[in-house]
């Protein structure tokens, strides 16, 4: 089964590194035109250059997912330059490992604003463009295993990712009449630039691997493959769902 997204335009937020970068590359590899978004324009440009060097099509766009004006500008640029939006991947996110009683209000707000509010604002802007375009679309939210199970000390992160699961269900129900599907991917323990040093600690690595039935850490490509599937026609009858890509962590 070869997935071909030729003619589709996809926005991937937080695509300058890690999972977002892998998703952008995988969508481009399936022949989608990819808008590489990041708050760091240099990182977005580097990923876009790599995609184009491999024969794909990419457009780097800087936008902070907490900022409604910047999001609307990103969507406007996408529609104007590329003709529309068919896929949105809400990947931008941060994590905070800190005991709940020590979390400052501004720290809580930052995690919720980027992870949860950002997913809503980007989803709303993309959906408005999709509805206007009249061809439906795909919205893919990136949650986490910690949106369904707790692993202290990550109260703000768990709240934001659990909120994404609930948001996904509601938006799926609301926008189904417009032929827009909304699903989420919940990655497990995945090695990226941001988590490499964390997993390099032997006690952490041992603890995690002992709990994963497939006995390995995830790769960004594992998440990217699920995103390409959800962006494709093969997921036409799937909406409101959260797919756990976690090596089996949450089944135990």
PyMOL commands that set and color helices and strands:
alter all, ss='L'
color gray80, all
select helices_A, chain A and resi 18-29+41-53+68-82+100-102+105-133+145-147+155-178+196-199+202-211+220-231+233-235+249-251
alter helices_A, ss='H'
color red, helices_A
select strands_A, chain A and resi 9-12+33-38+57-62+87-90+137-142+180-187+190-191+218-219+242-245
alter strands_A, ss='S'
color yellow, strands_A
deselect
rebuild
show_as cartoon
